[in-house]
Amino acid sequence: MLLEGLSVVHLQCHNGVETVAFAQKGARTAGVDFSGENLAVARRSAQAAGVRVEFVEADVYDAVEALEGRTFDLVYTGRGPLPYLSELRAWADVVAELLKPGGLVYLMEFHPLLNSIGRAGPRDAGQPLELRYDYQGGRRAINSAPRTPTPRRRAG
């Protein structure tokens, strides 16, 4: 298998989908998240997939202690957790402590703001983008007042 024998820790693993995928590729895998509810879902996913994954409930800043000082070949974090960190430098220090010498950090990042942008008017490349949704609160519209599309000029 692709990751056979490697040790992987997935920080801020949420529901464990990616964590389970690492285990399915042969890695010895641990996932860390602060939410017991998320980890319950993750554990069920691992069991359903027939893979062994260690899930640890801890704040990401406490991951070194929660994982008892173990180090890993790969430290992974993905799908947008960095905007929610209060101390990026402290998080990076945790990553460094968890990483074996010569190991890899895999960081996949995006900002949830992208989910908040919509067209001001009709779906037309000429219409500007604007902040339409509260990215902290899901797809709830920021401005509930209906917009009147800008009239188009006729070619002529």
RAGI-V398519 format. One record per residue. N is the residue number from 1. RES is the residue in one small letter. SS is DSSP state (hx for helix, st for strand, lp for the rest). OMEGA is omega in radians with two decimals (999 if undefined). D_LAST is the distance of its C-alpha to the last C-alpha in whole Angstrom. Layout:
N:RES:SS:OMEGA:D_LAST, N:RES:SS:OMEGA:D_LAST
This chain:
1:m:lp:-3.03:64, 2:l:lp:-3.08:62, 3:l:lp:-3.08:63, 4:e:lp:3.06:67, 5:g:lp:3.13:69, 6:l:lp:3.07:67, 7:s:st:-3.08:67, 8:v:st:2.96:64, 9:v:st:3.12:63, 10:h:st:3.12:60, 11:l:st:-3.14:59, 12:q:lp:-2.95:57, 13:c:lp:3.09:57, 14:h:lp:-3.07:56, 15:n:lp:2.99:57, 16:g:lp:-3.10:58, 17:v:hx:-3.14:55, 18:e:hx:3.12:55, 19:t:hx:3.10:59, 20:v:hx:3.14:60, 21:a:hx:3.08:58, 22:f:hx:3.13:60, 23:a:hx:3.12:63, 24:q:hx:3.10:62, 25:k:lp:3.02:62, 26:g:lp:-3.13:65, 27:a:lp:2.93:65, 28:r:st:-2.86:68, 29:t:st:3.01:65, 30:a:st:3.07:65, 31:g:st:-3.13:63, 32:v:st:3.05:63, 33:d:st:-3.12:61, 34:f:lp:-3.06:62, 35:s:lp:3.07:61, 36:g:hx:3.11:64, 37:e:hx:3.09:61, 38:n:hx:-3.10:59, 39:l:hx:3.06:62, 40:a:hx:3.07:63, 41:v:hx:-3.13:60, 42:a:hx:-3.14:61, 43:r:hx:3.10:64, 44:r:hx:3.12:63, 45:s:hx:3.13:61, 46:a:hx:3.14:63, 47:q:hx:3.14:66, 48:a:hx:3.14:64, 49:a:hx:3.13:63, 50:g:lp:3.13:66, 51:v:lp:3.13:66, 52:r:lp:3.10:68, 53:v:st:3.05:66, 54:e:st:3.08:68, 55:f:st:-3.05:66, 56:v:st:3.09:67, 57:e:st:3.13:66, 58:a:lp:2.97:66, 59:d:lp:-3.09:63, 60:v:hx:-3.14:62, 61:y:hx:3.12:64, 62:d:hx:-3.03:67, 63:a:hx:-3.12:66, 64:v:hx:3.13:69, 65:e:hx:-3.11:71, 66:a:hx:3.12:70, 67:l:lp:3.03:70, 68:e:lp:3.05:74, 69:g:lp:3.12:73, 70:r:lp:3.06:72, 71:t:lp:-2.98:70, 72:f:st:3.07:67, 73:d:st:-3.11:66, 74:l:st:2.98:62, 75:v:st:-3.04:61, 76:y:st:2.93:57, 77:t:st:-3.05:55, 78:g:lp:3.03:51, 79:r:lp:2.86:48, 80:g:lp:-3.14:48, 81:p:lp:-3.01:51, 82:l:hx:3.13:51, 83:p:hx:-3.10:49, 84:y:hx:-3.14:52, 85:l:lp:3.11:55, 86:s:lp:-3.08:56, 87:e:lp:-3.09:58, 88:l:hx:-3.14:56, 89:r:hx:3.11:59, 90:a:hx:3.10:62, 91:w:hx:3.13:60, 92:a:hx:3.08:60, 93:d:hx:3.09:63, 94:v:hx:3.13:64, 95:v:hx:-3.13:62, 96:a:hx:3.14:64, 97:e:hx:-3.13:67, 98:l:hx:-3.02:66, 99:l:st:3.02:66, 100:k:st:3.02:68, 101:p:st:-3.12:69, 102:g:st:-3.14:66, 103:g:st:-3.09:64, 104:l:st:2.97:61, 105:v:st:3.08:58, 106:y:st:-3.09:55, 107:l:st:3.05:52, 108:m:lp:-3.00:49, 109:e:lp:2.95:47, 110:f:lp:3.12:44, 111:h:lp:-3.11:43, 112:p:hx:3.09:42, 113:l:hx:3.14:40, 114:l:hx:3.11:37, 115:n:hx:-3.03:38, 116:s:hx:-3.03:37, 117:i:st:3.09:33, 118:g:st:3.10:30, 119:r:st:3.11:27, 120:a:lp:-3.09:26, 121:g:lp:3.13:23, 122:p:lp:3.14:22, 123:r:lp:-3.07:23, 124:d:lp:-3.11:20, 125:a:lp:3.13:21, 126:g:lp:-3.14:19, 127:q:lp:-3.13:21, 128:p:lp:2.99:24, 129:l:st:3.08:28, 130:e:st:3.08:30, 131:l:st:-3.05:34, 132:r:lp:-3.03:34, 133:y:st:3.10:37, 134:d:lp:-3.07:41, 135:y:lp:3.06:42, 136:q:lp:-3.06:46, 137:g:lp:3.09:45, 138:g:lp:-3.04:43, 139:r:lp:3.11:40, 140:r:lp:-3.11:41, 141:a:st:3.09:37, 142:i:lp:-3.13:38, 143:n:lp:-3.07:35, 144:s:lp:3.12:36, 145:a:lp:3.13:33, 146:p:lp:3.13:30, 147:r:lp:3.05:27, 148:t:lp:-3.13:24, 149:p:lp:3.07:21, 150:t:lp:-3.14:18, 151:p:lp:3.10:15, 152:r:lp:3.06:12, 153:r:lp:3.10:9, 154:r:lp:3.06:6, 155:a:lp:-3.13:4, 156:g:lp:999:0
